[in-house]
């Protein structure tokens, strides 16, 4: 989902009354970022509080390439990483993930091995349908075992766009919350639904209800679901004791727009890029009785902050034996403070850009290759800024491209290299970069090796269902990451 | 000002708390349009309820050219046109215009000749400073006579951007409202301030206060002023008896961005074009006790509707002896109804595009000429949609380019000519076009002839001030309208 997909963020059809209401009752964070322009690395960063380049969710197969966890990926979240649920567990929290895990699907990467008590969802994206010979359909798990597969047991109609998955995930969330409230147990719910990822789907009751087409139907269903979750918390009388945060794991996929992808509002390009459209995300914090209603913050925030903020809420300290990139946002959210901190925009193994205050310096620019672009793969449809949305990887290390995101949120007017403003801002940001790089210890890259033998052929539980498939011979290769 | 310049419409810095509050207390109109991508024609349309092609505010010097009223224009609002204040006058209203008139500056076009009782402002844009030999500075009028000139008597510091004009206009508005309330007279106030037009200015107290630079300072000052006007109405106890509408006369001038021009949010291009960024305008209706707070409407609206709506509020009928293009929006604003009506996007003498429902068909596309574009004149900076943002005038009469503005508000993905959806929508829209053209009687074009002799050399009142200048010989020529 993109920054521009919510009414409160300026979507012209204003079809998200529940999320808009959530913002009106809580805090809108306008300058909130994902940790990567792609899903898996951003989610790994959310749960570890660390940049993907530290926690291993990146590739060195090529320079500045986006990578994720398709089902032939060999790697996943390393045991050495401490995940948010592992830490919360020690403080008595019951942790549940509903939806897409995306941190590796081999047994050692299973979410219940990493601090979650319960899981209802899938390890990978709902791509398909596959033929179960070349490629198996993605399994859905309940806790340790699979209970079926997408397309086979959990229908997604690619023609009509109908699938009731968001309703399943919603019901699962409501039930979990009820159960926790009944047992008076504190809980952490990571509601990581698949929608609005392509192939886009919505339940029958939402199909055709949006001005925006199928994508808008999916947004409306999410909006409705969030409204129901918040209402449920209120009806159970625990809303003032439950911190809720809504955000996205990357910008809207403009390549899939307009029917399968959303909007990044006034920002440049989309998912896969380190322009604002790739990494600035909608963000709303909600906690009635604690967050002043209608608050708006310009704090530079990151999904990694949800790690540190959640620990703080639970009265825990972040681990001190490793670099944590997230910060505790409670002073921001509860008291309106502003904390000075930069945002690092990574694409794979490269630091592409850095934001400090309202200035953003690009050290590298790239949308995607000419080769891909000529095939119609376009992460910036309709947008073209000379020297900025480049189709070759352009290095600007010695003279970074500088934008003022207040005057120019769309990154269309680079500041003159000769200006005093440029000199001052770049000097400041380059100091931050030096500091960052001096202490950076990259993790073992997890997204380099792919092997068709590791695909979801025989997930645990397949025997009971008669759904075990025969894996082919192991044939590990470098994964191919074209952009 | 552009659609994307207000917080309520998604501006990322959210610096318009008063306008956002106005929207929260009133109705946000998300699909509201100017009558032209340029100032004068749009204002003439607002005050006459008629398309510029009918009321004469267009040129035939070239095909599909934007034209306005610079100070060497010979034409102006024809006597045959009936203006809103002329009609309201008959119902006992006192009418005042504060700010830019822009419907011609020769004596016969004076606003007090066309229904206004009072005027404080200027006939033309605050361009300058001029040398008073080649070109005089623009006069400011109080009612019938000038009281000084911009730059000379009313300072605009082009270096610092400081000018207190908006404060003068604000004070004038507050005073007029107080006077009317004291005398229990109904009133029509057309608060047509110059800001945020380039050269952009703001008062000292607002300079440097916006994240967005000088343009943002000007927006903040407008926001603050609107807040003060609304508060004044409340304090005088007449807010429930006063209908207030906020809008703009064209999209943000992206050519002046980022320091002198604003944002059109997710829409394509800006001022001067018939893409959404050129003509979709922010719009808020406010009338406490009558408009349900927090209302949002997708009614296709136009500045011309303010003519018919105002007449309706005053209990008057629109003139029946001529075609009126505006409609009465009261059923929309008060009861949430939706009225089926198209939007016609004219550029000069050409119908460029038509919107019906969520579909928009372009019959002609043009941003500006290659010749201009190669000189750096760009109405779509950073945006380029193949075959859409064309630099030659492209005719699509037989196969209009069709967009679905719900799925694709940015006009980036034309629908396939072969699709059933295309056929159905174009058939419908082409019927509307036929109907429209069949009854269209173009007015005498007012914006064809320019003459340096008619400039503001010796406006009425200049003698008292010793500010009369000698006009050069009359030398009428075709005005040059490059885009």
HADDOCK unambig.tbl for C-alpha pairs under 7 A between the chains (distance, minus, plus):
assign (segid A and resid 8 and name CA) (segid B and resid 10 and name CA) 6.88 0.50 0.50
assign (segid A and resid 9 and name CA) (segid B and resid 10 and name CA) 4.70 0.50 0.50
assign (segid A and resid 10 and name CA) (segid B and resid 8 and name CA) 6.88 0.50 0.50
assign (segid A and resid 10 and name CA) (segid B and resid 9 and name CA) 4.69 0.50 0.50
assign (segid A and resid 10 and name CA) (segid B and resid 10 and name CA) 3.60 0.50 0.50
assign (segid A and resid 12 and name CA) (segid B and resid 30 and name CA) 6.33 0.50 0.50
assign (segid A and resid 13 and name CA) (segid B and resid 406 and name CA) 6.90 0.50 0.50
assign (segid A and resid 30 and name CA) (segid B and resid 12 and name CA) 6.34 0.50 0.50
assign (segid A and resid 211 and name CA) (segid B and resid 406 and name CA) 4.83 0.50 0.50
assign (segid A and resid 211 and name CA) (segid B and resid 407 and name CA) 6.70 0.50 0.50
assign (segid A and resid 212 and name CA) (segid B and resid 406 and name CA) 4.46 0.50 0.50
assign (segid A and resid 212 and name CA) (segid B and resid 407 and name CA) 4.00 0.50 0.50
assign (segid A and resid 213 and name CA) (segid B and resid 407 and name CA) 5.70 0.50 0.50
assign (segid A and resid 258 and name CA) (segid B and resid 407 and name CA) 5.39 0.50 0.50
assign (segid A and resid 258 and name CA) (segid B and resid 408 and name CA) 5.63 0.50 0.50
assign (segid A and resid 259 and name CA) (segid B and resid 407 and name CA) 6.44 0.50 0.50
assign (segid A and resid 265 and name CA) (segid B and resid 265 and name CA) 6.21 0.50 0.50
assign (segid A and resid 265 and name CA) (segid B and resid 266 and name CA) 5.00 0.50 0.50
assign (segid A and resid 266 and name CA) (segid B and resid 265 and name CA) 4.98 0.50 0.50
assign (segid A and resid 266 and name CA) (segid B and resid 266 and name CA) 5.24 0.50 0.50
assign (segid A and resid 382 and name CA) (segid B and resid 383 and name CA) 5.66 0.50 0.50
assign (segid A and resid 382 and name CA) (segid B and resid 384 and name CA) 5.03 0.50 0.50
assign (segid A and resid 382 and name CA) (segid B and resid 385 and name CA) 4.57 0.50 0.50
assign (segid A and resid 382 and name CA) (segid B and resid 412 and name CA) 5.79 0.50 0.50
assign (segid A and resid 383 and name CA) (segid B and resid 382 and name CA) 5.66 0.50 0.50
assign (segid A and resid 383 and name CA) (segid B and resid 383 and name CA) 4.42 0.50 0.50
assign (segid A and resid 383 and name CA) (segid B and resid 384 and name CA) 5.63 0.50 0.50
assign (segid A and resid 384 and name CA) (segid B and resid 382 and name CA) 5.04 0.50 0.50
assign (segid A and resid 384 and name CA) (segid B and resid 383 and name CA) 5.63 0.50 0.50
assign (segid A and resid 384 and name CA) (segid B and resid 384 and name CA) 6.15 0.50 0.50
assign (segid A and resid 385 and name CA) (segid B and resid 382 and name CA) 4.58 0.50 0.50
assign (segid A and resid 406 and name CA) (segid B and resid 13 and name CA) 6.90 0.50 0.50
assign (segid A and resid 406 and name CA) (segid B and resid 211 and name CA) 4.84 0.50 0.50
assign (segid A and resid 406 and name CA) (segid B and resid 212 and name CA) 4.49 0.50 0.50
assign (segid A and resid 407 and name CA) (segid B and resid 211 and name CA) 6.68 0.50 0.50
assign (segid A and resid 407 and name CA) (segid B and resid 212 and name CA) 4.01 0.50 0.50
assign (segid A and resid 407 and name CA) (segid B and resid 213 and name CA) 5.73 0.50 0.50
assign (segid A and resid 407 and name CA) (segid B and resid 258 and name CA) 5.41 0.50 0.50
assign (segid A and resid 407 and name CA) (segid B and resid 259 and name CA) 6.48 0.50 0.50
assign (segid A and resid 408 and name CA) (segid B and resid 258 and name CA) 5.65 0.50 0.50
assign (segid A and resid 412 and name CA) (segid B and resid 382 and name CA) 5.78 0.50 0.50
